[in-house]
């Protein structure tokens, strides 16, 4: 988890640098690439946070997590079945 967050922080910082260099040189492609890397880094950090929260919840309330996962699976299955019926 910490590795993912650390990698995300590094990717975000590298993206910000890349975006700044692109801005200074007038390279729109490098600016966009930097922004994409920056957003990927933020997303990676959020993923690390989500994993940490899931681990904490699983260790403190395993039955509640199991019930939530079951309900989510049921909803996804119902939505998927409804979509299949409309496609036919």
ROKESE-637004 format. One record per residue: residue number from 0; residue in one letter; x, y, z of N, C-alpha, C, O in turn. Coordinates in Angstrom, 2 decimals, padded with zeros to 5 digits, always signed. Example, Ala and Ser with C-alpha at 12.3 -4.5 7.8 and 13.67 -1.06 7.14 Angstrom:
<kezas>
<keza pos="0" code="a" n_px="+013.19" n_py="-005.69" n_pz="+007.80" ca_px="+012.30" ca_py="-004.50" ca_pz="+007.80" c_px="+013.20" c_py="-003.30" c_pz="+007.80" o_px="+014.24" o_py="-003.32" o_pz="+008.46"/>
<keza pos="1" code="s" n_px="+012.85" n_py="-002.25" n_pz="+007.08" ca_px="+013.67" ca_py="-001.06" ca_pz="+007.14" c_px="+012.90" c_py="+000.03" c_pz="+007.87" o_px="+013.41" o_py="+001.14" o_pz="+008.04"/>
</kezas>
This chain:
<kezas>
<keza pos="0" code="x" n_px="+000.83" n_py="-001.19" n_pz="+000.00" ca_px="+000.00" ca_py="+000.00" ca_pz="+000.00" c_px="+000.87" c_py="+001.24" c_pz="+000.00" o_px="+000.65" o_py="+002.16" o_pz="-000.79"/>
<keza pos="1" code="x" n_px="+001.86" n_py="+001.28" n_pz="+000.90" ca_px="+002.72" ca_py="+002.47" ca_pz="+000.96" c_px="+003.54" c_py="+002.61" c_pz="-000.31" o_px="+003.81" o_py="+003.73" o_pz="-000.76"/>
<keza pos="2" code="x" n_px="+003.93" n_py="+001.47" n_pz="-000.91" ca_px="+004.68" ca_py="+001.53" ca_pz="-002.16" c_px="+003.84" c_py="+002.17" c_pz="-003.25" o_px="+004.34" o_py="+003.00" o_pz="-004.01"/>
<keza pos="3" code="x" n_px="+002.58" n_py="+001.80" n_pz="-003.34" ca_px="+001.69" ca_py="+002.36" ca_pz="-004.35" c_px="+001.53" c_py="+003.85" c_pz="-004.15" o_px="+001.56" o_py="+004.61" o_pz="-005.11"/>
<keza pos="4" code="x" n_px="+001.35" n_py="+004.27" n_pz="-002.90" ca_px="+001.19" ca_py="+005.70" ca_pz="-002.63" c_px="+002.47" c_py="+006.45" c_pz="-002.94" o_px="+002.43" o_py="+007.56" o_pz="-003.48"/>
<keza pos="5" code="x" n_px="+003.62" n_py="+005.87" n_pz="-002.59" ca_px="+004.90" ca_py="+006.52" ca_pz="-002.87" c_px="+005.14" c_py="+006.62" c_pz="-004.36" o_px="+005.60" o_py="+007.66" o_pz="-004.85"/>
<keza pos="6" code="x" n_px="+004.84" n_py="+005.56" n_pz="-005.09" ca_px="+004.98" ca_py="+005.60" ca_pz="-006.55" c_px="+004.06" c_py="+006.65" c_pz="-007.15" o_px="+004.43" o_py="+007.37" o_pz="-008.08"/>
<keza pos="7" code="x" n_px="+002.86" n_py="+006.74" n_pz="-006.61" ca_px="+001.90" ca_py="+007.74" ca_pz="-007.09" c_px="+002.40" c_py="+009.16" c_pz="-006.84" o_px="+002.24" o_py="+010.03" o_pz="-007.69"/>
<keza pos="8" code="x" n_px="+002.99" n_py="+009.37" n_pz="-005.68" ca_px="+003.53" ca_py="+010.70" ca_pz="-005.36" c_px="+004.67" c_py="+011.06" c_pz="-006.32" o_px="+004.74" o_py="+012.18" o_pz="-006.81"/>
<keza pos="9" code="x" n_px="+005.56" n_py="+010.09" n_pz="-006.57" ca_px="+006.66" ca_py="+010.33" ca_pz="-007.51" c_px="+006.15" c_py="+010.59" c_pz="-008.92" o_px="+006.63" o_py="+011.48" o_pz="-009.62"/>
<keza pos="10" code="x" n_px="+005.16" n_py="+009.80" n_pz="-009.34" ca_px="+004.61" ca_py="+009.98" ca_pz="-010.69" c_px="+003.93" c_py="+011.35" c_pz="-010.81" o_px="+004.04" o_py="+012.01" o_pz="-011.84"/>
<keza pos="11" code="x" n_px="+003.24" n_py="+011.76" n_pz="-009.76" ca_px="+002.57" ca_py="+013.06" ca_pz="-009.77" c_px="+003.61" c_py="+014.19" c_pz="-009.86" o_px="+003.43" o_py="+015.14" o_pz="-010.62"/>
<keza pos="12" code="x" n_px="+004.68" n_py="+014.08" n_pz="-009.09" ca_px="+005.73" ca_py="+015.10" ca_pz="-009.12" c_px="+006.42" c_py="+015.14" c_pz="-010.48" o_px="+006.67" o_py="+016.22" o_pz="-011.01"/>
<keza pos="13" code="x" n_px="+006.72" n_py="+013.98" n_pz="-011.03" ca_px="+007.36" ca_py="+013.93" ca_pz="-012.35" c_px="+006.44" c_py="+014.52" c_pz="-013.42" o_px="+006.90" o_py="+015.19" o_pz="-014.34"/>
<keza pos="14" code="x" n_px="+005.16" n_py="+014.26" n_pz="-013.30" ca_px="+004.20" ca_py="+014.81" ca_pz="-014.24" c_px="+004.13" c_py="+016.32" c_pz="-014.15" o_px="+004.03" o_py="+017.00" o_pz="-015.17"/>
<keza pos="15" code="x" n_px="+004.19" n_py="+016.85" n_pz="-012.93" ca_px="+004.17" ca_py="+018.30" ca_pz="-012.76" c_px="+005.41" c_py="+018.94" c_pz="-013.38" o_px="+005.32" o_py="+019.99" o_pz="-014.01"/>
<keza pos="16" code="x" n_px="+006.57" n_py="+018.29" n_pz="-013.19" ca_px="+007.80" ca_py="+018.80" ca_pz="-013.79" c_px="+007.70" c_py="+018.76" c_pz="-015.32" o_px="+008.06" o_py="+019.72" o_pz="-016.00"/>
<keza pos="17" code="x" n_px="+007.21" n_py="+017.64" n_pz="-015.84" ca_px="+007.07" ca_py="+017.49" ca_pz="-017.28" c_px="+006.12" c_py="+018.54" c_pz="-017.85" o_px="+006.37" o_py="+019.11" o_pz="-018.91"/>
<keza pos="18" code="x" n_px="+005.04" n_py="+018.78" n_pz="-017.14" ca_px="+004.07" ca_py="+019.79" ca_pz="-017.58" c_px="+004.70" c_py="+021.19" c_pz="-017.58" o_px="+004.47" o_py="+021.97" o_pz="-018.50"/>
<keza pos="19" code="x" n_px="+005.47" n_py="+021.50" n_pz="-016.56" ca_px="+006.13" ca_py="+022.80" ca_pz="-016.48" c_px="+007.15" c_py="+022.97" c_pz="-017.60" o_px="+007.22" o_py="+024.03" o_pz="-018.22"/>
<keza pos="20" code="x" n_px="+007.94" n_py="+021.93" n_pz="-017.86" ca_px="+008.92" ca_py="+021.99" ca_pz="-018.95" c_px="+008.20" c_py="+022.18" c_pz="-020.28" o_px="+008.64" o_py="+022.97" o_pz="-021.12"/>
<keza pos="21" code="x" n_px="+007.12" n_py="+021.48" n_pz="-020.48" ca_px="+006.35" ca_py="+021.64" ca_pz="-021.71" c_px="+005.79" c_py="+023.04" c_pz="-021.84" o_px="+005.74" o_py="+023.60" o_pz="-022.94"/>
<keza pos="22" code="x" n_px="+005.38" n_py="+023.62" n_pz="-020.73" ca_px="+004.85" ca_py="+024.98" ca_pz="-020.74" c_px="+005.95" c_py="+025.98" c_pz="-021.08" o_px="+005.73" o_py="+026.92" o_pz="-021.86"/>
<keza pos="23" code="x" n_px="+007.13" n_py="+025.78" n_pz="-020.51" ca_px="+008.25" ca_py="+026.70" ca_pz="-020.76" c_px="+008.77" c_py="+026.61" c_pz="-022.18" o_px="+009.18" o_py="+027.61" o_pz="-022.76"/>
<keza pos="24" code="x" n_px="+008.76" n_py="+025.41" n_pz="-022.75" ca_px="+009.27" ca_py="+025.22" ca_pz="-024.11" c_px="+008.20" c_py="+025.40" c_pz="-025.17" o_px="+008.50" o_py="+025.44" o_pz="-026.37"/>
<keza pos="25" code="x" n_px="+006.96" n_py="+025.51" n_pz="-024.75" ca_px="+005.86" ca_py="+025.66" ca_pz="-025.70" c_px="+005.46" c_py="+024.36" c_pz="-026.37" o_px="+004.81" o_py="+024.37" o_pz="-027.41"/>
<keza pos="26" code="x" n_px="+005.82" n_py="+023.25" n_pz="-025.77" ca_px="+005.50" ca_py="+021.93" ca_pz="-026.31" c_px="+004.18" c_py="+021.45" c_pz="-025.69" o_px="+004.15" o_py="+020.98" o_pz="-024.55"/>
<keza pos="27" code="x" n_px="+003.10" n_py="+021.57" n_pz="-026.47" ca_px="+001.78" ca_py="+021.20" ca_pz="-025.96" c_px="+001.70" c_py="+019.70" c_pz="-025.67" o_px="+001.03" o_py="+019.29" o_pz="-024.71"/>
<keza pos="28" code="x" n_px="+002.37" n_py="+018.88" n_pz="-026.48" ca_px="+002.35" ca_py="+017.43" ca_pz="-026.25" c_px="+002.97" c_py="+017.06" c_pz="-024.93" o_px="+002.46" o_py="+016.19" o_pz="-024.22"/>
<keza pos="29" code="x" n_px="+004.09" n_py="+017.71" n_pz="-024.59" ca_px="+004.75" ca_py="+017.45" ca_pz="-023.31" c_px="+003.90" c_py="+017.94" c_pz="-022.14" o_px="+003.87" o_py="+017.31" o_pz="-021.09"/>
<keza pos="30" code="x" n_px="+003.22" n_py="+019.05" n_pz="-022.33" ca_px="+002.32" ca_py="+019.56" ca_pz="-021.29" c_px="+001.21" c_py="+018.54" c_pz="-021.00" o_px="+000.93" o_py="+018.23" o_pz="-019.85"/>
<keza pos="31" code="x" n_px="+000.60" n_py="+018.04" n_pz="-022.07" ca_px="-000.50" ca_py="+017.08" ca_pz="-021.91" c_px="+000.02" c_py="+015.79" c_pz="-021.28" o_px="-000.62" o_py="+015.23" o_pz="-020.39"/>
<keza pos="32" code="x" n_px="+001.17" n_py="+015.33" n_pz="-021.74" ca_px="+001.77" ca_py="+014.12" ca_pz="-021.18" c_px="+002.04" c_py="+014.30" c_pz="-019.68" o_px="+001.82" o_py="+013.38" o_pz="-018.89"/>
<keza pos="33" code="x" n_px="+002.53" n_py="+015.47" n_pz="-019.30" ca_px="+002.79" ca_py="+015.76" ca_pz="-017.90" c_px="+001.52" c_py="+015.76" c_pz="-017.07" o_px="+001.49" o_py="+015.23" o_pz="-015.96"/>
<keza pos="34" code="x" n_px="+000.47" n_py="+016.37" n_pz="-017.62" ca_px="-000.80" ca_py="+016.41" ca_pz="-016.91" c_px="-001.37" c_py="+015.00" c_pz="-016.73" o_px="-001.91" o_py="+014.67" o_pz="-015.67"/>
<keza pos="35" code="x" n_px="-001.24" n_py="+014.18" n_pz="-017.76" ca_px="-001.71" ca_py="+012.79" ca_pz="-017.68" c_px="-000.95" c_py="+012.04" c_pz="-016.60" o_px="-001.55" o_py="+011.32" o_pz="-015.79"/>
<keza pos="36" code="x" n_px="+000.39" n_py="+012.20" n_pz="-016.58" ca_px="+001.18" ca_py="+011.53" ca_pz="-015.54" c_px="+000.80" c_py="+012.02" c_pz="-014.15" o_px="+000.73" o_py="+011.24" o_pz="-013.20"/>
<keza pos="37" code="x" n_px="+000.55" n_py="+013.32" n_pz="-014.04" ca_px="+000.15" ca_py="+013.89" ca_pz="-012.76" c_px="-001.18" c_py="+013.28" c_pz="-012.27" o_px="-001.32" o_py="+012.93" o_pz="-011.10"/>
<keza pos="38" code="x" n_px="-002.14" n_py="+013.18" n_pz="-013.17" ca_px="-003.43" ca_py="+012.60" ca_pz="-012.81" c_px="-003.31" c_py="+011.11" c_pz="-012.50" o_px="-003.99" o_py="+010.60" o_pz="-011.61"/>
<keza pos="39" code="x" n_px="-002.46" n_py="+010.41" n_pz="-013.24" ca_px="-002.23" ca_py="+008.99" ca_pz="-012.95" c_px="-001.64" c_py="+008.82" c_pz="-011.56" o_px="-002.01" o_py="+007.89" o_pz="-010.83"/>
<keza pos="40" code="x" n_px="-000.73" n_py="+009.71" n_pz="-011.18" ca_px="-000.14" ca_py="+009.66" ca_pz="-009.85" c_px="-001.18" c_py="+009.87" c_pz="-008.76" o_px="-001.18" o_py="+009.18" o_pz="-007.74"/>
<keza pos="41" code="x" n_px="-002.07" n_py="+010.85" n_pz="-008.98" ca_px="-003.13" ca_py="+011.10" ca_pz="-008.00" c_px="-004.05" c_py="+009.89" c_pz="-007.89" o_px="-004.45" o_py="+009.50" o_pz="-006.79"/>
<keza pos="42" code="x" n_px="-004.40" n_py="+009.29" n_pz="-009.04" ca_px="-005.26" ca_py="+008.12" ca_pz="-009.04" c_px="-004.59" c_py="+006.95" c_pz="-008.31" o_px="-005.24" o_py="+006.20" o_pz="-007.59"/>
<keza pos="43" code="x" n_px="-003.29" n_py="+006.80" n_pz="-008.51" ca_px="-002.56" ca_py="+005.72" ca_pz="-007.85" c_px="-002.55" c_py="+005.94" c_pz="-006.33" o_px="-002.66" o_py="+004.97" o_pz="-005.57"/>
<keza pos="44" code="x" n_px="-002.42" n_py="+007.17" n_pz="-005.90" ca_px="-002.47" ca_py="+007.47" ca_pz="-004.47" c_px="-003.85" c_py="+007.16" c_pz="-003.90" o_px="-003.96" o_py="+006.60" o_pz="-002.80"/>
<keza pos="45" code="x" n_px="-004.89" n_py="+007.52" n_pz="-004.63" ca_px="-006.26" ca_py="+007.23" ca_pz="-004.18" c_px="-006.50" c_py="+005.72" c_pz="-004.09" o_px="-007.17" o_py="+005.25" o_pz="-003.17"/>
<keza pos="46" code="x" n_px="-005.94" n_py="+004.99" n_pz="-005.04" ca_px="-006.07" ca_py="+003.53" ca_pz="-005.02" c_px="-005.39" c_py="+002.96" c_pz="-003.78" o_px="-005.92" o_py="+002.06" o_pz="-003.13"/>
<keza pos="47" code="x" n_px="-004.22" n_py="+003.48" n_pz="-003.45" ca_px="-003.52" ca_py="+003.05" ca_pz="-002.25" c_px="-004.33" c_py="+003.35" c_pz="-001.00" o_px="-004.38" o_py="+002.53" o_pz="-000.07"/>
<keza pos="48" code="x" n_px="-004.97" n_py="+004.52" n_pz="-000.97" ca_px="-005.83" ca_py="+004.87" ca_pz="+000.17" c_px="-007.02" c_py="+003.92" c_pz="+000.27" o_px="-007.38" o_py="+003.49" o_pz="+001.36"/>
<keza pos="49" code="x" n_px="-007.62" n_py="+003.60" n_pz="-000.88" ca_px="-008.78" ca_py="+002.72" ca_pz="-000.89" c_px="-008.41" c_py="+001.32" c_pz="-000.40" o_px="-009.17" o_py="+000.68" o_pz="+000.33"/>
<keza pos="50" code="x" n_px="-007.25" n_py="+000.85" n_pz="-000.81" ca_px="-006.79" ca_py="-000.47" ca_pz="-000.36" c_px="-006.60" c_py="-000.47" c_pz="+001.15" o_px="-006.97" o_py="-001.42" o_pz="+001.83"/>
<keza pos="51" code="x" n_px="-006.03" n_py="+000.60" n_pz="+001.67" ca_px="-005.84" ca_py="+000.70" ca_pz="+003.11" c_px="-007.16" c_py="+000.71" c_pz="+003.86" o_px="-007.30" o_py="+000.04" o_pz="+004.88"/>
<keza pos="52" code="x" n_px="-008.12" n_py="+001.46" n_pz="+003.35" ca_px="-009.44" ca_py="+001.49" ca_pz="+003.99" c_px="-010.12" c_py="+000.13" c_pz="+003.94" o_px="-010.74" o_py="-000.30" o_pz="+004.91"/>
<keza pos="53" code="x" n_px="-009.99" n_py="-000.55" n_pz="+002.80" ca_px="-010.61" ca_py="-001.87" ca_pz="+002.68" c_px="-009.98" c_py="-002.86" c_pz="+003.65" o_px="-010.68" o_py="-003.67" o_pz="+004.27"/>
<keza pos="54" code="x" n_px="-008.66" n_py="-002.80" n_pz="+003.79" ca_px="-007.98" ca_py="-003.70" ca_pz="+004.74" c_px="-008.41" c_py="-003.43" c_pz="+006.16" o_px="-008.67" o_py="-004.35" o_pz="+006.94"/>
<keza pos="55" code="x" n_px="-008.49" n_py="-002.15" n_pz="+006.51" ca_px="-008.92" ca_py="-001.79" ca_pz="+007.87" c_px="-010.34" c_py="-002.25" c_pz="+008.13" o_px="-010.63" o_py="-002.81" o_pz="+009.20"/>
<keza pos="56" code="x" n_px="-011.23" n_py="-002.03" n_pz="+007.16" ca_px="-012.62" ca_py="-002.43" ca_pz="+007.34" c_px="-012.74" c_py="-003.95" c_pz="+007.44" o_px="-013.52" o_py="-004.47" o_pz="+008.23"/>
<keza pos="57" code="x" n_px="-011.96" n_py="-004.65" n_pz="+006.63" ca_px="-012.03" ca_py="-006.11" ca_pz="+006.65" c_px="-011.55" c_py="-006.67" c_pz="+007.97" o_px="-012.07" o_py="-007.68" o_pz="+008.45"/>
<keza pos="58" code="x" n_px="-010.56" n_py="-006.04" n_pz="+008.57" ca_px="-010.04" ca_py="-006.57" ca_pz="+009.84" c_px="-010.95" c_py="-006.21" c_pz="+011.02" o_px="-011.00" o_py="-006.95" o_pz="+012.00"/>
<keza pos="59" code="x" n_px="-011.66" n_py="-005.09" n_pz="+010.93" ca_px="-012.51" ca_py="-004.70" ca_pz="+012.07" c_px="-013.95" c_py="-005.19" c_pz="+011.93" o_px="-014.58" o_py="-005.51" o_pz="+012.94"/>
<keza pos="60" code="x" n_px="-014.47" n_py="-005.26" n_pz="+010.71" ca_px="-015.87" ca_py="-005.67" ca_pz="+010.50" c_px="-015.99" c_py="-006.60" c_pz="+009.29" o_px="-016.53" o_py="-006.19" o_pz="+008.26"/>
<keza pos="61" code="x" n_px="-015.51" n_py="-007.82" n_pz="+009.40" ca_px="-015.51" ca_py="-008.71" ca_pz="+008.24" c_px="-016.91" c_py="-009.06" c_pz="+007.73" o_px="-017.11" o_py="-009.18" o_pz="+006.52"/>
<keza pos="62" code="x" n_px="-017.87" n_py="-009.23" n_pz="+008.62" ca_px="-019.21" ca_py="-009.59" ca_pz="+008.17" c_px="-019.90" c_py="-008.45" c_pz="+007.45" o_px="-020.64" o_py="-008.67" o_pz="+006.49"/>
<keza pos="63" code="x" n_px="-019.66" n_py="-007.23" n_pz="+007.89" ca_px="-020.24" ca_py="-006.07" ca_pz="+007.21" c_px="-019.66" c_py="-005.93" c_pz="+005.81" o_px="-020.37" o_py="-005.60" o_pz="+004.86"/>
<keza pos="64" code="x" n_px="-018.35" n_py="-006.17" n_pz="+005.69" ca_px="-017.71" ca_py="-006.09" ca_pz="+004.37" c_px="-018.25" c_py="-007.19" c_pz="+003.46" o_px="-018.52" o_py="-006.96" o_pz="+002.28"/>
<keza pos="65" code="x" n_px="-018.41" n_py="-008.39" n_pz="+004.01" ca_px="-018.96" ca_py="-009.50" ca_pz="+003.22" c_px="-020.38" c_py="-009.18" c_pz="+002.76" o_px="-020.74" o_py="-009.46" o_pz="+001.61"/>
<keza pos="66" code="x" n_px="-021.19" n_py="-008.61" n_pz="+003.63" ca_px="-022.57" ca_py="-008.26" ca_pz="+003.26" c_px="-022.57" c_py="-007.18" c_pz="+002.18" o_px="-023.36" o_py="-007.24" o_pz="+001.24"/>
<keza pos="67" code="x" n_px="-021.69" n_py="-006.21" n_pz="+002.31" ca_px="-021.60" ca_py="-005.16" ca_pz="+001.29" c_px="-021.16" c_py="-005.70" c_pz="-000.06" o_px="-021.70" o_py="-005.31" o_pz="-001.09"/>
<keza pos="68" code="x" n_px="-020.19" n_py="-006.60" n_pz="-000.05" ca_px="-019.71" ca_py="-007.20" ca_pz="-001.30" c_px="-020.80" c_py="-008.05" c_pz="-001.95" o_px="-020.94" o_py="-008.05" o_pz="-003.17"/>
<keza pos="69" code="x" n_px="-021.56" n_py="-008.76" n_pz="-001.14" ca_px="-022.67" ca_py="-009.56" ca_pz="-001.66" c_px="-023.74" c_py="-008.68" c_pz="-002.28" o_px="-024.25" o_py="-008.98" o_pz="-003.37"/>
<keza pos="70" code="x" n_px="-024.09" n_py="-007.60" n_pz="-001.60" ca_px="-025.10" ca_py="-006.67" ca_pz="-002.14" c_px="-024.62" c_py="-006.04" c_pz="-003.43" o_px="-025.39" o_py="-005.90" o_pz="-004.38"/>
<keza pos="71" code="x" n_px="-023.35" n_py="-005.66" n_pz="-003.48" ca_px="-022.80" ca_py="-005.06" ca_pz="-004.69" c_px="-022.82" c_py="-006.06" c_pz="-005.84" o_px="-023.16" o_py="-005.71" o_pz="-006.97"/>
<keza pos="72" code="x" n_px="-022.47" n_py="-007.31" n_pz="-005.56" ca_px="-022.52" ca_py="-008.35" ca_pz="-006.59" c_px="-023.93" c_py="-008.57" c_pz="-007.10" o_px="-024.13" o_py="-008.77" o_pz="-008.29"/>
<keza pos="73" code="x" n_px="-024.89" n_py="-008.55" n_pz="-006.20" ca_px="-026.29" ca_py="-008.72" ca_pz="-006.61" c_px="-026.73" c_py="-007.57" c_pz="-007.52" o_px="-027.38" o_py="-007.81" o_pz="-008.54"/>
<keza pos="74" code="x" n_px="-026.39" n_py="-006.35" n_pz="-007.16" ca_px="-026.78" ca_py="-005.18" ca_pz="-007.97" c_px="-026.13" c_py="-005.23" c_pz="-009.34" o_px="-026.78" o_py="-004.98" o_pz="-010.35"/>
<keza pos="75" code="x" n_px="-024.84" n_py="-005.56" n_pz="-009.39" ca_px="-024.16" ca_py="-005.65" ca_pz="-010.69" c_px="-024.78" c_py="-006.75" c_pz="-011.53" o_px="-024.99" o_py="-006.56" o_pz="-012.73"/>
<keza pos="76" code="x" n_px="-025.07" n_py="-007.90" n_pz="-010.92" ca_px="-025.72" ca_py="-008.99" ca_pz="-011.67" c_px="-027.08" c_py="-008.60" c_pz="-012.19" o_px="-027.43" o_py="-008.94" o_pz="-013.32"/>
<keza pos="77" code="x" n_px="-027.87" n_py="-007.88" n_pz="-011.39" ca_px="-029.19" ca_py="-007.45" ca_pz="-011.84" c_px="-029.09" c_py="-006.45" c_pz="-012.99" o_px="-029.86" o_py="-006.53" o_pz="-013.95"/>
<keza pos="78" code="x" n_px="-028.14" n_py="-005.53" n_pz="-012.91" ca_px="-027.95" ca_py="-004.56" ca_pz="-013.99" c_px="-027.49" c_py="-005.25" c_pz="-015.27" o_px="-027.93" o_py="-004.91" o_pz="-016.36"/>
<keza pos="79" code="x" n_px="-026.60" n_py="-006.22" n_pz="-015.12" ca_px="-026.08" ca_py="-006.93" ca_pz="-016.27" c_px="-027.18" c_py="-007.76" c_pz="-016.93" o_px="-027.28" o_py="-007.80" o_pz="-018.16"/>
<keza pos="80" code="x" n_px="-027.99" n_py="-008.41" n_pz="-016.12" ca_px="-029.09" ca_py="-009.21" ca_pz="-016.67" c_px="-030.11" c_py="-008.30" c_pz="-017.37" o_px="-030.64" o_py="-008.68" o_pz="-018.42"/>
<keza pos="81" code="x" n_px="-030.38" n_py="-007.14" n_pz="-016.82" ca_px="-031.30" ca_py="-006.21" ca_pz="-017.46" c_px="-030.78" c_py="-005.72" c_pz="-018.79" o_px="-031.56" o_py="-005.55" o_pz="-019.74"/>
<keza pos="82" code="x" n_px="-029.48" n_py="-005.49" n_pz="-018.89" ca_px="-028.88" ca_py="-005.05" ca_pz="-020.14" c_px="-028.94" c_py="-006.16" c_pz="-021.17" o_px="-029.19" o_py="-005.90" o_pz="-022.35"/>
<keza pos="83" code="x" n_px="-028.70" n_py="-007.39" n_pz="-020.75" ca_px="-028.75" ca_py="-008.52" ca_pz="-021.69" c_px="-030.15" c_py="-008.70" c_pz="-022.25" o_px="-030.30" o_py="-009.01" o_pz="-023.43"/>
<keza pos="84" code="x" n_px="-031.18" n_py="-008.50" n_pz="-021.42" ca_px="-032.55" ca_py="-008.65" ca_pz="-021.87" c_px="-032.90" c_py="-007.60" c_pz="-022.91" o_px="-033.63" o_py="-007.90" o_pz="-023.86"/>
<keza pos="85" code="x" n_px="-032.39" n_py="-006.40" n_pz="-022.77" ca_px="-032.68" ca_py="-005.32" ca_pz="-023.73" c_px="-031.96" c_py="-005.54" c_pz="-025.04" o_px="-032.45" o_py="-005.13" o_pz="-026.09"/>
<keza pos="86" code="x" n_px="-030.77" n_py="-006.18" n_pz="-024.99" ca_px="-029.99" ca_py="-006.41" ca_pz="-026.20" c_px="-030.60" c_py="-007.47" c_pz="-027.09" o_px="-030.37" o_py="-007.47" o_pz="-028.30"/>
<keza pos="87" code="x" n_px="-031.36" n_py="-008.37" n_pz="-026.52" ca_px="-031.94" ca_py="-009.47" ca_pz="-027.31" c_px="-033.14" c_py="-009.06" c_pz="-028.02" o_px="-033.75" o_py="-009.86" o_pz="-028.73"/>
</kezas>
